[in-house]
Amino acid sequence: MSIKTVAHINLRGEARQALEFYQRVFGGHLVIATHADAYGTTDPAEKDLVGWGQVVSPEGFQVMAFDVPAARPWDQGQSSYFVSVRGEHGDEISGYWTKLADGATVIVDLAPSSWSPLYGMLTDRFGVTWILDVAVAY
């Protein structure tokens, strides 16, 4: 038996834009079910929000996202989580970095570190903090 852990990002009104952006960065297949589709929501202000969405790429990237409805509390907080993307090749990680960096705040420039040939950290335009690095044997 095996399991898979997938980051599930909660946003308020930006999940569709975030998922579309991540699809442009990582490629793959995008699926979105709206609040109307998933929960039968009829409120015009919320029926088209993302009730469930995901991007899955052939390379193994997967992320899920959800728009928290107005009736539920939500606070993004500060540094509440990071999403880590590890690859085997520097050119692959550099390519993802370049795309994610569009509109982002770079926290740590993508560069060699003491534990990886390439490591960087940024917060994207949706407030999600990403760590990208080249995986090495420890």
Backbone bond lengths (Angstrom), bond angles and torsions (degrees), N, CA, C in turn:
res aa  C-N    CA-C-N  psi(-1)  N-CA   C-N-CA  omega(-1)  CA-C   N-CA-C  phi
1 M - - - 1.447 - - 1.526 109.10 -
2 S 1.322 116.78 144.37 1.463 120.79 175.76 1.521 109.32 -138.17
3 I 1.318 115.72 158.25 1.457 121.42 176.80 1.516 109.06 -128.87
4 K 1.323 116.14 164.51 1.456 122.19 177.55 1.521 107.74 -130.41
5 T 1.308 116.82 135.50 1.454 121.49 175.29 1.521 107.89 -101.93
6 V 1.335 116.09 131.12 1.459 121.25 -177.54 1.528 108.73 -129.14
7 A 1.323 116.34 132.12 1.463 120.16 175.19 1.525 109.01 -66.30
8 H 1.335 115.81 131.75 1.468 122.63 178.00 1.521 106.29 -121.29
9 I 1.321 116.40 108.28 1.458 122.46 -171.96 1.530 109.91 -96.33
10 N 1.310 115.88 126.71 1.461 121.34 176.07 1.522 108.87 -98.51
11 L 1.324 115.75 128.35 1.456 122.34 179.94 1.525 108.45 -131.68
12 R 1.290 116.80 174.72 1.459 120.44 176.04 1.525 108.07 -123.86
13 G 1.340 114.51 96.80 1.459 120.57 175.30 1.515 115.72 81.46
14 E 1.336 118.55 4.23 1.472 120.95 -178.84 1.529 113.19 -121.58
15 A 1.316 118.34 6.28 1.470 120.18 -174.98 1.523 112.35 -61.84
16 R 1.333 117.76 -42.19 1.473 120.15 -179.83 1.533 110.17 -61.06
17 Q 1.329 116.74 -48.51 1.466 120.26 -179.63 1.531 110.44 -62.47
18 A 1.322 117.13 -40.08 1.463 120.45 179.71 1.526 110.89 -64.52
19 L 1.323 117.72 -46.93 1.462 120.71 179.84 1.529 111.67 -63.05
20 E 1.329 117.42 -41.07 1.467 120.44 177.24 1.525 110.76 -62.87
21 F 1.326 116.47 -40.21 1.465 121.02 177.35 1.524 110.57 -63.28
22 Y 1.338 117.99 -46.95 1.464 121.22 -178.95 1.523 110.95 -64.80
23 Q 1.330 117.65 -32.24 1.463 119.66 175.04 1.529 110.51 -65.44
24 R 1.343 117.15 -39.70 1.472 119.42 177.62 1.531 110.56 -65.74
25 V 1.323 117.36 -36.18 1.463 121.01 -179.11 1.528 111.44 -71.67
26 F 1.331 117.01 -51.44 1.463 121.83 -170.75 1.520 114.73 -102.92
27 G 1.332 117.35 -8.02 1.455 119.89 -176.19 1.521 110.24 74.99
28 G 1.314 116.13 -169.99 1.451 120.14 175.62 1.518 113.45 98.65
29 H 1.310 113.53 -168.25 1.463 122.69 -173.55 1.524 110.23 -104.72
30 L 1.320 116.30 132.20 1.466 123.17 179.41 1.521 109.11 -106.60
31 V 1.331 116.04 131.22 1.458 121.98 174.54 1.520 107.52 -128.50
32 I 1.339 116.27 132.94 1.457 121.28 177.83 1.519 109.19 -135.00
33 A 1.329 115.26 131.36 1.460 122.25 169.91 1.527 105.84 -115.93
34 T 1.315 116.78 127.17 1.459 120.65 -178.32 1.529 110.60 -77.23
35 H 1.313 115.62 170.85 1.469 119.96 174.40 1.531 109.83 -60.61
36 A 1.340 117.50 -35.99 1.463 120.45 176.95 1.528 110.25 -63.93
37 D 1.339 117.03 -44.79 1.471 121.78 179.75 1.527 111.45 -63.87
38 A 1.321 115.71 -48.46 1.463 121.01 -171.10 1.523 113.44 -81.97
39 Y 1.324 116.88 -36.65 1.466 119.66 -170.62 1.527 113.62 -124.23
40 G 1.319 117.65 -0.70 1.456 120.26 -178.75 1.520 114.01 73.57
41 T 1.326 117.02 20.83 1.465 121.88 179.94 1.524 110.05 -61.12
42 T 1.329 115.97 132.20 1.468 120.56 178.22 1.523 112.56 -112.92
43 D 1.328 117.61 -8.74 1.470 121.58 178.71 1.531 108.12 -60.96
44 P 1.343 118.30 119.05 1.463 120.83 -178.65 1.527 113.49 -56.09
45 A 1.326 118.09 -29.27 1.466 121.42 -178.71 1.523 112.26 -74.87
46 E 1.345 117.33 -18.18 1.469 119.11 -174.75 1.523 114.93 -128.10
47 K 1.319 118.09 -8.18 1.472 119.10 -174.43 1.529 113.50 -63.70
48 D 1.339 118.18 -28.61 1.464 120.88 -178.54 1.529 113.31 -96.21
49 L 1.331 117.46 1.76 1.470 120.21 175.70 1.524 109.27 -67.98
50 V 1.329 116.52 160.03 1.459 121.65 -178.86 1.526 109.65 -77.70
51 G 1.337 115.46 116.28 1.457 121.27 174.23 1.522 110.37 -85.69
52 W 1.310 115.08 -30.04 1.461 122.01 176.25 1.517 107.25 -163.52
53 G 1.315 116.10 133.26 1.456 119.76 177.10 1.506 110.75 -152.54
54 Q 1.312 115.74 155.68 1.459 119.77 177.98 1.517 111.36 -154.82
55 V 1.325 114.17 156.15 1.458 122.72 170.15 1.520 105.83 -122.69
56 V 1.332 116.36 129.95 1.463 122.42 177.65 1.520 107.53 -130.50
57 S 1.334 116.90 124.20 1.466 120.23 179.36 1.524 110.20 -106.65
58 P 1.320 116.95 155.76 1.465 120.76 177.74 1.536 112.90 -61.90
59 E 1.344 116.14 -23.33 1.463 120.02 -179.36 1.526 112.58 -78.09
60 G 1.325 117.59 -8.05 1.453 120.56 177.71 1.518 114.94 112.01
61 F 1.330 118.35 -5.96 1.464 120.24 178.09 1.522 109.19 -70.61
62 Q 1.328 116.44 138.22 1.454 121.50 173.91 1.518 109.14 -150.63
63 V 1.334 116.14 135.99 1.459 122.13 175.25 1.525 107.33 -145.83
64 M 1.323 115.59 146.98 1.451 121.60 176.77 1.530 108.10 -119.73
65 A 1.343 116.58 156.09 1.463 120.09 177.75 1.522 109.87 -149.08
66 F 1.334 114.57 159.00 1.461 123.68 -174.24 1.521 108.14 -149.96
67 D 1.333 116.89 140.17 1.464 121.64 171.16 1.519 108.44 -93.48
68 V 1.320 116.38 115.07 1.458 121.72 177.95 1.524 107.97 -69.86
69 P 1.349 118.43 125.22 1.466 119.54 -179.65 1.528 111.88 -68.89
70 A 1.315 115.97 158.53 1.464 122.18 -175.66 1.529 112.87 -60.10
71 A 1.312 117.71 -28.16 1.472 120.62 -178.17 1.530 112.76 -73.96
72 R 1.321 117.06 -14.19 1.470 120.91 -179.92 1.515 110.08 -104.58
73 P 1.334 116.01 140.66 1.468 117.85 177.93 1.525 110.88 -67.53
74 W 1.326 114.62 145.87 1.460 120.24 177.16 1.519 108.46 -155.49
75 D 1.306 115.05 133.25 1.455 121.63 176.56 1.520 106.69 -143.52
76 Q 1.303 116.11 119.21 1.459 119.96 -177.37 1.517 111.81 -64.59
77 G 1.327 117.32 -28.78 1.455 119.98 179.56 1.518 111.70 68.55
78 Q 1.297 115.70 -174.01 1.462 121.54 178.20 1.513 108.96 -121.82
79 S 1.320 116.07 125.72 1.460 123.04 179.34 1.523 111.99 52.55
80 S 1.336 116.19 40.02 1.460 119.29 -179.37 1.524 112.62 -73.73
81 Y 1.319 117.60 -21.76 1.462 121.93 175.62 1.521 109.12 -166.43
82 F 1.330 116.29 161.49 1.454 123.46 171.99 1.523 107.13 -124.20
83 V 1.326 116.76 152.03 1.450 121.70 170.71 1.526 105.96 -108.06
84 S 1.319 115.99 124.28 1.460 121.75 -177.13 1.522 110.03 -103.45
85 V 1.334 116.00 130.69 1.465 122.42 175.39 1.521 106.77 -119.67
86 R 1.329 115.73 117.11 1.462 121.11 -179.73 1.518 108.74 -116.72
87 G 1.302 114.88 134.68 1.453 120.20 178.11 1.512 110.64 -130.41
88 E 1.313 115.21 172.07 1.461 120.54 -179.23 1.521 112.72 -92.14
89 H 1.326 117.10 -19.37 1.462 120.70 -173.00 1.532 111.50 -126.68
90 G 1.310 115.72 136.63 1.449 121.59 -179.09 1.512 113.90 -60.94
91 D 1.344 117.36 -37.42 1.465 119.51 -179.17 1.527 111.23 -66.64
92 E 1.318 116.99 -34.95 1.460 121.27 176.98 1.531 110.10 -65.05
93 I 1.321 117.45 -48.57 1.463 122.28 -179.73 1.533 110.14 -64.67
94 S 1.311 117.18 -41.27 1.477 120.55 178.40 1.522 111.55 -61.77
95 G 1.322 117.17 -38.17 1.460 120.97 178.68 1.517 112.05 -64.35
96 Y 1.329 116.50 -44.72 1.466 120.16 177.07 1.528 110.36 -64.08
97 W 1.329 116.11 -41.90 1.475 121.35 -178.99 1.534 110.73 -58.31
98 T 1.318 115.79 -47.95 1.465 120.92 -177.90 1.526 110.63 -57.65
99 K 1.320 116.51 -42.54 1.467 119.90 -178.91 1.522 111.49 -73.04
100 L 1.334 118.35 -43.54 1.462 121.11 179.37 1.526 111.76 -64.35
101 A 1.318 117.29 -30.30 1.466 122.12 -176.10 1.531 112.81 -70.00
102 D 1.325 117.67 -12.68 1.461 121.01 178.58 1.525 109.44 -63.59
103 G 1.318 117.01 110.45 1.459 122.26 -179.52 1.519 114.01 79.65
104 A 1.325 117.58 9.18 1.473 122.27 -176.14 1.526 111.72 -95.40
105 T 1.330 114.73 166.91 1.460 122.77 170.23 1.517 107.23 -106.75
106 V 1.309 116.68 117.51 1.467 120.92 -179.53 1.526 108.66 -79.41
107 I 1.317 115.71 126.09 1.464 122.20 178.58 1.524 109.60 -94.53
108 V 1.334 116.25 -46.31 1.463 122.77 175.95 1.520 106.53 -132.99
109 D 1.329 117.31 120.98 1.461 120.65 179.02 1.525 111.17 -57.56
110 L 1.327 115.88 146.41 1.454 121.00 176.04 1.526 108.64 -70.52
111 A 1.329 116.10 114.01 1.470 121.61 -175.39 1.522 108.83 -163.88
112 P 1.317 117.22 167.76 1.468 119.57 174.62 1.533 110.74 -60.39
113 S 1.322 114.90 145.64 1.467 121.13 176.69 1.527 108.25 -129.62
114 S 1.311 116.36 176.99 1.465 119.43 -179.77 1.524 112.16 -70.07
115 W 1.335 119.16 -18.35 1.465 121.32 -177.75 1.527 113.98 -114.09
116 S 1.335 117.47 -5.22 1.458 119.80 -177.55 1.524 110.23 -152.07
117 P 1.329 117.01 147.14 1.459 120.05 175.91 1.528 112.80 -63.26
118 L 1.347 116.52 -21.76 1.450 121.60 -179.52 1.524 108.52 -155.32
119 Y 1.342 115.94 127.06 1.463 121.63 -178.75 1.522 108.88 -148.74
120 G 1.326 116.73 140.83 1.461 120.98 174.88 1.510 111.06 -159.41
121 M 1.346 115.49 160.92 1.460 121.36 179.32 1.528 108.72 -139.42
122 L 1.348 115.66 135.86 1.458 120.77 177.00 1.524 109.73 -147.19
123 T 1.320 114.72 159.01 1.460 121.24 173.14 1.521 107.10 -111.54
124 D 1.338 116.06 119.60 1.463 119.91 -175.16 1.520 111.60 -76.08
125 R 1.308 116.24 177.37 1.469 122.61 -175.27 1.520 113.30 -65.08
126 F 1.343 117.71 -10.40 1.459 121.93 178.55 1.530 112.16 -101.07
127 G 1.341 116.13 3.41 1.458 120.52 178.59 1.519 114.21 87.33
128 V 1.334 117.49 8.23 1.465 121.79 179.66 1.523 108.43 -90.86
129 T 1.327 116.68 128.77 1.468 121.45 178.65 1.521 109.46 -93.19
130 W 1.314 114.89 126.67 1.467 123.27 -177.40 1.522 109.34 -113.50
131 I 1.328 116.01 139.81 1.462 123.29 170.12 1.517 105.98 -115.53
132 L 1.317 116.87 124.38 1.458 121.29 176.93 1.512 108.05 -118.76
133 D 1.333 116.10 136.05 1.455 119.61 176.29 1.513 111.55 -157.02
134 V 1.328 113.76 165.16 1.454 121.48 173.73 1.526 106.70 -91.93
135 A 1.319 115.45 122.60 1.461 120.97 -177.68 1.536 110.28 -71.27
136 V 1.321 115.13 139.66 1.458 121.59 175.59 1.517 109.00 -131.70
137 A 1.318 116.28 158.76 1.470 120.28 175.20 1.514 109.70 -72.85
138 Y 1.304 116.60 135.45 1.461 120.66 -179.54 1.512 110.32 -99.84
